[in-house]
Amino acid sequence: MRNNTGISMSRRSSLLILVAAIAWSAYGLVDTLLADTEPRYVNSIGVPLPGDALPPEQQVIRVFSESRPYNEWFRTVYKGAAGKYIIAEPLTRTNRNFELRGGAAERWEVSDDGLDWTFHLRPGLQWSDGRPLTAHDYVFSLRRGADPENAYDFGWYYQPIRHWQAVVARTVPVDSLGVWASDDLTLHIATEETTPHLPLLLTYSWVSPEHTVRKYGDTWSTRPETCVSSGPFVMVEWIKGERMVYEANPMYRGVDKPYLERLIYKMFNLTTPPPRIPAYEAGEIDFTEVENQAELARLLSDDALSDQVHTWPNFWTHYLFFDVTQPPFNDRRVRLALSLAIDRDAICRSALKGFAIPGYAMLPPGFPAYSDDAYAESQGYDPERARQLLADAGYPDGRGIPELDMWLRNEIVMHRDAAEGIQAMLQRNLNIEVEVRNVENKVFMDGLNNHTLAFGMVPYEFDFVDPSNLLGLWRSNGRHNWNNAAFDELMTEAEAEVRDPRRRISLYKEAERLLVEDVAGVFLWHRQRAQVWKPYLKGSALEPNAAGYRTWRGDQVMSSTITFYLAEDEPGLALPARR
């Protein structure tokens, strides 16, 4: 029999069976796909964990941390404990490439004259006690930082804010500070001068809870029962001198809810530092710094541990400086001869092995506007050319140059060894006698600031990740007495550029080119740090960044610890209890 389609009933039955089979198969496939996309675990605050994550009860990280008395950023930085970074929400954050993104502020804009900034907070933010987090809390926090009664130890950082220095100096009242809220979600910050990097500075704006500070005073952050949080974690335990414990904050309404359930800080005092590497190898902590060359060499030679070692260039530059107003350093040829007579690669392979990479300019690898590689050839080791330059300057074979004192600022053994290596190279290649003098901090800094040191070696570490920070050191009448009007003009132009970030970076690159070509200093190396962390630690902050290296940077951990989680090394892996 045929129906009106012309298909026999028996054939039609076969087709129906086939369609049904396909349908059931498809249903099973969809079911499987749905099952694959559903998270295996959801943590205690409702965050789905990545597919390879261990169960929530094992999402615990343990690290060492120095014992300090407070957990509030705007009370003290240098006496602040590690919790101050994770119990409070900053206005802005950065990712592992130091690209700016929103924190409490979802967007911001600047006025036409570049002086007035408006930050728009995300709606719905709150403290762990349920009270709303508002723009008024950020006004309170910044005023607290400027208030001379608070005696804040990090106030210099916020000096671009209008009237900050005047408030600190008690010449105007605290409420004159250029910070105000027009409503609960709108924060205004006025600056003294154009400050294109202000949103970057405000990654360091971990807010203080006005209602709690007024109720409990400075001690609010020292006890779990009085400590409230606007950040991804909340304090649950603090045994002084022993440990601090933080758990995922169920009331957190920010953009980066944590995977981790718990962070355990094992406390220590600087007078009795902990056995970092032995504790790491014993499985007592999950991350630590490698502090000396012997430890690093041993770890790298251990097949079981070498893959857990991560080295990366810190934003820290060591360089030689001169009194460029006095002979022989007032002659660029002499300064360049010194640069070409130093084999930076050899120093980094020997005295500094594992803890430095050669540097030829002020800005380190990975730093905005970095172009160090462009100067490696022109500033690289070339003793023959160095000798010729010295002769051209009127000092053939070093004759006429008196013995030089190279001043150091209380340097560690590794850096003293490197300085002695430079001493030997200058004697061997240029016949210049150098005496290395390692002196206490105050003696060195008095001489540096007063420009009474003719020649020395000094490091500089970044304060914030913007070229204005490291290059600003070289502006006329600053830390050094090298003065260059063209350099100053480029810096001024860059610091007024609030609209076009690319143009701003190009201006800084041009300024650094002038710095290097005039040999304002001899840039030697960028410090490299070494760390170990367990292979089961995962997260976007630990992935290679745009510069190609993995880091556990302090400044990034402040913004990105929340992305960390513990993963299975292999299916079915279970870690022991983590305390």
Solvent accessible surface area in square Angstrom, and as a share of the most:
residue,aa,sasa,rsa
1,M,193,0.86
2,R,169,0.62
3,N,42,0.22
4,N,153,0.79
5,T,93,0.54
6,G,37,0.36
7,I,53,0.27
8,S,32,0.21
9,M,84,0.37
10,S,85,0.55
11,R,156,0.57
12,R,103,0.38
13,S,54,0.35
14,S,66,0.42
15,L,77,0.38
16,L,106,0.53
17,I,125,0.63
18,L,99,0.49
19,V,90,0.52
20,A,46,0.36
21,A,55,0.43
22,I,103,0.52
23,A,55,0.43
24,W,186,0.65
25,S,76,0.49
26,A,47,0.36
27,Y,146,0.55
28,G,32,0.31
29,L,109,0.54
30,V,78,0.45
31,D,79,0.41
32,T,72,0.42
33,L,98,0.49
34,L,100,0.50
35,A,63,0.49
36,D,105,0.54
37,T,107,0.62
38,E,112,0.50
39,P,58,0.37
40,R,129,0.47
41,Y,63,0.24
42,V,78,0.45
43,N,6,0.03
44,S,85,0.55
45,I,35,0.18
46,G,49,0.47
47,V,16,0.09
48,P,74,0.46
49,L,6,0.03
50,P,35,0.22
51,G,59,0.57
52,D,62,0.32
53,A,0,0.00
54,L,1,0.00
55,P,27,0.17
56,P,25,0.15
57,E,129,0.58
58,Q,25,0.11
59,Q,0,0.00
60,V,9,0.05
61,I,1,0.01
62,R,18,0.06
63,V,16,0.09
64,F,39,0.16
65,S,14,0.09
66,E,43,0.19
67,S,32,0.21
68,R,78,0.29
69,P,67,0.42
70,Y,46,0.18
71,N,1,0.01
72,E,5,0.02
73,W,6,0.02
74,F,2,0.01
75,R,49,0.18
76,T,6,0.04
77,V,15,0.09
78,Y,123,0.47
79,K,124,0.53
80,G,1,0.01
81,A,1,0.01
82,A,21,0.16
83,G,0,0.00
84,K,4,0.02
85,Y,44,0.17
86,I,6,0.03
87,I,2,0.01
88,A,7,0.05
89,E,1,0.00
90,P,1,0.00
91,L,0,0.00
92,T,0,0.00
93,R,4,0.01
94,T,10,0.06
95,N,45,0.23
96,R,68,0.25
97,N,51,0.26
98,F,26,0.11
99,E,98,0.44
100,L,67,0.33
101,R,70,0.25
102,G,13,0.12
103,G,0,0.00
104,A,0,0.00
105,A,0,0.00
106,E,78,0.35
107,R,133,0.49
108,W,64,0.23
109,E,83,0.37
110,V,19,0.11
111,S,38,0.24
112,D,141,0.73
113,D,84,0.43
114,G,0,0.00
115,L,45,0.22
116,D,50,0.26
117,W,14,0.05
118,T,24,0.14
119,F,0,0.00
120,H,34,0.15
121,L,3,0.01
122,R,50,0.18
123,P,92,0.58
124,G,56,0.54
125,L,8,0.04
126,Q,32,0.14
127,W,2,0.01
128,S,27,0.17
129,D,78,0.40
130,G,37,0.35
131,R,130,0.48
132,P,85,0.54
133,L,5,0.02
134,T,21,0.12
135,A,0,0.00
136,H,81,0.36
137,D,12,0.06
138,Y,2,0.01
139,V,11,0.07
140,F,25,0.11
141,S,1,0.00
142,L,3,0.01
143,R,71,0.26
144,R,32,0.12
145,G,3,0.03
146,A,1,0.01
147,D,37,0.19
148,P,28,0.17
149,E,129,0.58
150,N,16,0.08
151,A,80,0.62
152,Y,23,0.09
153,D,52,0.27
154,F,16,0.07
155,G,12,0.12
156,W,106,0.37
157,Y,6,0.02
158,Y,2,0.01
159,Q,71,0.31
160,P,37,0.23
161,I,1,0.01
162,R,71,0.26
163,H,70,0.31
164,W,2,0.01
165,Q,107,0.47
166,A,29,0.23
167,V,1,0.00
168,V,70,0.40
169,A,65,0.50
170,R,152,0.55
171,T,101,0.59
172,V,47,0.27
173,P,87,0.55
174,V,45,0.26
175,D,95,0.49
176,S,36,0.23
177,L,6,0.03
178,G,6,0.06
179,V,1,0.00
180,W,110,0.39
181,A,23,0.18
182,S,72,0.46
183,D,73,0.38
184,D,75,0.39
185,L,68,0.34
186,T,19,0.11
187,L,0,0.00
188,H,35,0.16
189,I,0,0.00
190,A,0,0.00
191,T,0,0.00
192,E,89,0.40
193,E,127,0.57
194,T,40,0.23
195,T,7,0.04
196,P,21,0.13
197,H,23,0.10
198,L,1,0.01
199,P,6,0.04
200,L,23,0.11
201,L,4,0.02
202,L,1,0.00
203,T,13,0.08
204,Y,32,0.12
205,S,1,0.01
206,W,3,0.01
207,V,3,0.02
208,S,0,0.00
209,P,0,0.00
210,E,48,0.22
211,H,43,0.19
212,T,5,0.03
213,V,11,0.06
214,R,170,0.62
215,K,147,0.62
216,Y,83,0.31
217,G,29,0.28
218,D,51,0.26
219,T,64,0.37
220,W,5,0.02
221,S,0,0.00
222,T,18,0.10
223,R,84,0.31
224,P,47,0.30
225,E,131,0.59
226,T,10,0.06
227,C,7,0.04
228,V,19,0.11
229,S,0,0.00
230,S,3,0.02
231,G,0,0.00
232,P,4,0.02
233,F,0,0.00
234,V,27,0.16
235,M,6,0.02
236,V,62,0.35
237,E,48,0.22
238,W,25,0.09
239,I,74,0.38
240,K,122,0.52
241,G,43,0.42
242,E,99,0.44
243,R,58,0.21
244,M,0,0.00
245,V,1,0.00
246,Y,0,0.00
247,E,54,0.24
248,A,8,0.06
249,N,1,0.01
250,P,82,0.52
251,M,62,0.28
252,Y,3,0.01
253,R,105,0.38
254,G,3,0.03
255,V,66,0.38
256,D,29,0.15
257,K,85,0.36
258,P,0,0.00
259,Y,60,0.23
260,L,0,0.00
261,E,28,0.13
262,R,74,0.27
263,L,4,0.02
264,I,0,0.00
265,Y,22,0.08
266,K,52,0.22
267,M,17,0.08
268,F,23,0.10
269,N,79,0.40
270,L,124,0.62
271,T,124,0.72
272,T,95,0.55
273,P,91,0.57
274,P,21,0.13
275,P,88,0.55
276,R,48,0.17
277,I,1,0.01
278,P,78,0.49
279,A,4,0.03
280,Y,0,0.00
281,E,74,0.33
282,A,69,0.54
283,G,32,0.30
284,E,85,0.38
285,I,0,0.00
286,D,0,0.00
287,F,24,0.10
288,T,3,0.02
289,E,38,0.17
290,V,5,0.03
291,E,106,0.47
292,N,64,0.33
293,Q,59,0.26
294,A,79,0.61
295,E,41,0.18
296,L,6,0.03
297,A,62,0.48
298,R,106,0.39
299,L,0,0.00
300,L,92,0.46
301,S,87,0.56
302,D,47,0.24
303,D,139,0.72
304,A,79,0.61
305,L,21,0.11
306,S,32,0.21
307,D,128,0.66
308,Q,25,0.11
309,V,18,0.10
310,H,32,0.14
311,T,51,0.30
312,W,1,0.00
313,P,11,0.07
314,N,2,0.01
315,F,0,0.00
316,W,40,0.14
317,T,0,0.00
318,H,0,0.00
319,Y,0,0.00
320,L,0,0.00
321,F,5,0.02
322,F,6,0.02
323,D,18,0.09
324,V,22,0.12
325,T,80,0.46
326,Q,97,0.43
327,P,89,0.56
328,P,9,0.06
329,F,5,0.02
330,N,81,0.41
331,D,31,0.16
332,R,98,0.36
333,R,97,0.35
334,V,1,0.01
335,R,12,0.05
336,L,4,0.02
337,A,0,0.00
338,L,0,0.00
339,S,0,0.00
340,L,1,0.01
341,A,0,0.00
342,I,0,0.00
343,D,26,0.13
344,R,6,0.02
345,D,66,0.34
346,A,25,0.19
347,I,5,0.03
348,C,13,0.08
349,R,160,0.58
350,S,75,0.48
351,A,25,0.19
352,L,0,0.00
353,K,133,0.56
354,G,21,0.20
355,F,16,0.06
356,A,7,0.05
357,I,46,0.23
358,P,37,0.23
359,G,0,0.00
360,Y,26,0.10
361,A,0,0.00
362,M,0,0.00
363,L,0,0.00
364,P,0,0.00
365,P,22,0.14
366,G,32,0.31
367,F,5,0.02
368,P,42,0.26
369,A,8,0.07
370,Y,58,0.22
371,S,24,0.16
372,D,3,0.02
373,D,108,0.56
374,A,75,0.58
375,Y,22,0.08
376,A,38,0.29
377,E,164,0.74
378,S,56,0.36
379,Q,12,0.05
380,G,12,0.11
381,Y,91,0.35
382,D,57,0.29
383,P,30,0.19
384,E,129,0.58
385,R,106,0.39
386,A,0,0.00
387,R,107,0.39
388,Q,104,0.46
389,L,24,0.12
390,L,1,0.01
391,A,40,0.31
392,D,75,0.39
393,A,18,0.14
394,G,51,0.49
395,Y,39,0.15
396,P,52,0.33
397,D,82,0.43
398,G,6,0.06
399,R,148,0.54
400,G,67,0.65
401,I,20,0.10
402,P,86,0.54
403,E,110,0.49
404,L,15,0.07
405,D,49,0.25
406,M,0,0.00
407,W,60,0.21
408,L,0,0.00
409,R,61,0.22
410,N,92,0.47
411,E,13,0.06
412,I,97,0.49
413,V,90,0.52
414,M,28,0.13
415,H,9,0.04
416,R,81,0.30
417,D,63,0.33
418,A,0,0.00
419,A,0,0.00
420,E,89,0.40
421,G,25,0.24
422,I,0,0.00
423,Q,51,0.23
424,A,50,0.39
425,M,17,0.07
426,L,0,0.00
427,Q,76,0.34
428,R,150,0.55
429,N,11,0.05
430,L,2,0.01
431,N,66,0.34
432,I,2,0.01
433,E,86,0.39
434,V,10,0.06
435,E,72,0.32
436,V,30,0.17
437,R,101,0.37
438,N,57,0.29
439,V,32,0.19
440,E,108,0.49
441,N,80,0.41
442,K,140,0.59
443,V,73,0.42
444,F,0,0.00
445,M,51,0.23
446,D,63,0.33
447,G,6,0.06
448,L,5,0.02
449,N,91,0.47
450,N,102,0.52
451,H,63,0.28
452,T,102,0.59
453,L,18,0.09
454,A,52,0.40
455,F,2,0.01
456,G,0,0.00
457,M,0,0.00
458,V,0,0.00
459,P,10,0.07
460,Y,43,0.16
461,E,70,0.32
462,F,30,0.12
463,D,42,0.22
464,F,29,0.12
465,V,13,0.07
466,D,7,0.04
467,P,1,0.01
468,S,13,0.08
469,N,18,0.09
470,L,0,0.00
471,L,0,0.00
472,G,24,0.23
473,L,21,0.11
474,W,3,0.01
475,R,70,0.26
476,S,30,0.20
477,N,132,0.68
478,G,34,0.32
479,R,36,0.13
480,H,8,0.04
481,N,23,0.12
482,W,8,0.03
483,N,90,0.46
484,N,32,0.17
485,A,86,0.67
486,A,52,0.40
487,F,0,0.00
488,D,30,0.15
489,E,120,0.54
490,L,29,0.15
491,M,0,0.00
492,T,73,0.43
493,E,63,0.28
494,A,0,0.00
495,E,38,0.17
496,A,53,0.41
497,E,25,0.11
498,V,33,0.19
499,R,137,0.50
500,D,61,0.31
501,P,98,0.62
502,R,212,0.77
503,R,97,0.35
504,R,21,0.08
505,I,47,0.24
506,S,59,0.38
507,L,20,0.10
508,Y,0,0.00
509,K,83,0.35
510,E,63,0.28
511,A,0,0.00
512,E,0,0.00
513,R,81,0.30
514,L,34,0.17
515,L,0,0.00
516,V,3,0.02
517,E,78,0.35
518,D,41,0.21
519,V,1,0.00
520,A,2,0.01
521,G,2,0.02
522,V,0,0.00
523,F,4,0.02
524,L,1,0.01
525,W,2,0.01
526,H,1,0.00
527,R,81,0.29
528,Q,25,0.11
529,R,59,0.21
530,A,1,0.01
531,Q,0,0.00
532,V,0,0.00
533,W,11,0.04
534,K,24,0.10
535,P,60,0.38
536,Y,21,0.08
537,L,7,0.03
538,K,73,0.31
539,G,8,0.08
540,S,57,0.37
541,A,10,0.08
542,L,6,0.03
543,E,69,0.31
544,P,54,0.34
545,N,18,0.09
546,A,91,0.71
547,A,50,0.39
548,G,58,0.56
549,Y,28,0.11
550,R,98,0.36
551,T,6,0.04
552,W,21,0.07
553,R,4,0.01
554,G,36,0.35
555,D,24,0.12
556,Q,5,0.02
557,V,29,0.16
558,M,31,0.14
559,S,4,0.03
560,S,5,0.03
561,T,6,0.03
562,I,6,0.03
563,T,29,0.17
564,F,1,0.00
565,Y,23,0.09
566,L,0,0.00
567,A,0,0.00
568,E,37,0.17
569,D,80,0.41
570,E,111,0.50
571,P,129,0.81
572,G,69,0.66
573,L,51,0.25
574,A,76,0.59
575,L,25,0.12
576,P,104,0.65
577,A,72,0.56
578,R,28,0.10
579,R,182,0.66
